[in-house]
């Protein structure tokens, strides 16, 4: 085998290893995600680029107020970015004034962009019981978000959570952590 052939094989193996490692990172560790739409305004805005930690939830549980990327149940291949509001086993309800209750207690939070109007309370007007592996998610732009309040989305099984949005990588002027 000539020196050129050895170099060619070595370079090909190198590129295959790099490609395999890249595929592994994207599939199991993390990925870049672009925000589309206004449902997370003012926290996140259309066009923001986020780094999503896909590995973290293999070792720990999602927490209340985490910003998560999830599969959209009614639209295969589509993903949403929302905030975790209700945790497994809890009950969630939103009253006529737009106040969120978890297990009968007012949820103390400051993420919602505005008071939830009655047209956007959805199925949460009645108490919703979350299963042992289900989450209730909402967008921060509460009156402009398709989320767990509506039947089309509903309660989110843990298996549909892709990962946690960790930090914004673009635009550079807003670079840094997102979330809590």
C-alpha positions in Angstrom: 0.0 0.0 0.0 1.4 3.4 -1.0 1.8 6.3 1.4 -1.0 8.2 -0.5 -3.4 5.3 0.0 -2.6 5.1 3.7 -3.2 8.8 4.1 -6.4 8.6 2.2 -7.7 5.7 4.4 -6.5 7.6 7.6 -8.4 10.7 6.5 -11.5 8.8 5.6 -11.5 7.0 9.0 -11.0 10.4 10.8 -14.0 11.9 9.0 -16.1 8.9 9.8 -15.2 9.1 13.5 -16.0 12.9 13.5 -19.3 12.2 11.7 -20.2 9.5 14.2 -19.4 11.6 17.2 -21.4 14.5 15.8 -24.4 12.3 15.2 -24.1 10.9 18.7 -24.0 14.4 20.2 -27.0 15.6 18.2 -29.0 12.5 19.0 -28.3 12.0 22.7 -26.4 15.0 24.2 -27.7 18.3 22.8 -28.7 20.3 19.8 -29.4 23.8 18.6 -33.0 24.8 18.3 -34.6 27.9 16.7 -37.6 29.5 18.3 -40.5 30.0 15.9 -43.4 32.1 16.8 -44.4 34.3 19.7 -45.7 31.8 22.3 -42.7 32.3 24.7 -42.5 36.1 24.4 -41.0 38.0 26.3 -38.7 35.3 27.6 -37.8 34.0 24.1 -38.5 35.6 20.8 -38.9 34.4 17.2 -35.5 33.6 15.7 -33.7 33.0 19.0 -31.2 30.1 18.8 -31.1 27.9 21.9 -28.8 25.1 23.0 -31.0 22.2 24.3 -29.6 19.7 26.8 -31.0 16.3 25.8 -28.9 14.4 28.2 -29.9 16.0 31.5 -33.4 14.4 31.8 -31.8 10.9 31.6 -30.2 11.6 35.0 -32.7 14.0 36.6 -36.4 15.0 36.5 -37.8 18.1 34.8 -38.5 20.8 37.3 -41.3 23.3 37.5 -40.5 26.4 35.3 -37.9 24.5 33.2 -38.2 25.6 29.5 -38.4 22.4 27.5 -38.5 21.3 23.9 -41.3 18.7 23.3 -42.8 16.7 20.5 -46.1 18.0 19.3 -48.6 15.1 19.7 -50.8 16.1 16.8 -48.1 17.1 14.3 -45.3 14.4 13.9 -41.9 16.0 13.3 -42.9 19.3 14.9 -41.6 20.5 18.3 -42.7 23.2 20.8 -40.8 25.2 23.3 -42.8 25.7 26.5 -42.4 26.1 30.3 -43.2 23.3 32.7 -46.0 24.4 35.0 -47.5 21.1 36.4 -45.5 18.1 37.5 -46.4 14.4 37.6 -49.2 13.6 40.0 -50.3 17.2 40.5 -53.6 18.8 39.7 -53.7 22.0 37.6 -56.6 24.5 37.3 -57.0 28.0 36.0 -59.9 30.1 37.4 -62.0 32.6 35.5 -59.6 35.4 36.5 -56.6 33.6 34.9 -55.1 32.5 38.2 -53.2 29.2 38.0 -53.6 26.7 40.9 -51.4 23.7 41.6 -53.0 21.2 44.0 -55.4 23.9 45.0 -52.7 26.5 45.9 -52.0 29.6 43.8 -48.9 29.2 41.7 -46.4 31.9 42.5 -44.7 32.7 39.2 -43.8 35.7 37.2 -43.3 34.2 33.7 -46.6 34.8 32.1 -46.6 37.8 29.8 -50.2 38.8 30.8 -53.2 37.7 32.7 -54.9 34.7 31.0 -58.1 35.8 29.4 -61.2 33.5 29.7 -61.0 32.5 26.0 -57.5 30.9 26.7 -58.2 29.0 29.8 -59.2 26.0 27.8 -59.7 22.6 29.5 -57.9 23.9 32.6 -61.1 25.7 33.8 -61.8 22.2 35.2 -59.2 20.6 37.4 -56.7 18.5 35.4 -55.1 15.5 37.1 -51.6 14.7 35.8 -50.5 11.1 35.5 -47.4 9.6 37.0 -45.3 10.6 34.0 -47.2 13.6 32.7 -46.4 17.3 32.6 -48.5 20.4 32.1 -46.7 23.0 29.9 -47.6 26.6 28.9 -46.1 29.3 26.8 -45.1 32.5 28.6 -47.2 34.5 26.1 -50.3 33.0 27.8 -52.9 34.4 25.4 -51.0 33.4 22.3 -49.8 29.9 23.0 -51.0 26.4 22.0 -50.2 24.3 25.0 -51.5 21.9 27.6 -54.6 24.0 28.2 -56.0 22.7 24.9 -57.0 19.2 24.0 -54.8 19.1 20.9 -51.7 19.3 23.1 -53.0 18.0 26.5 -50.8 16.5 29.2 -47.3 15.8 28.0 -45.8 12.4 28.7 -42.2 12.4 29.8 -41.2 10.4 26.7 -42.2 13.4 24.6 -39.8 15.8 26.4 -36.7 16.2 24.1 -34.7 18.3 26.5 -34.2 21.5 28.5 -33.4 24.8 26.9 -30.2 25.8 28.6 -28.9 28.9 27.0 -29.4 31.3 24.1 -26.6 31.2 21.5 -28.0 33.8 19.1 -28.6 36.7 18.8 -25.3 37.4 20.4 -26.6 40.5 22.2 -28.8 38.1 24.3 -26.3 35.3 24.7 -26.7 33.5 28.0 -28.8 31.3 30.2 -32.5 31.0 29.6 -35.1 29.7 32.1 -35.3 30.2 35.8 
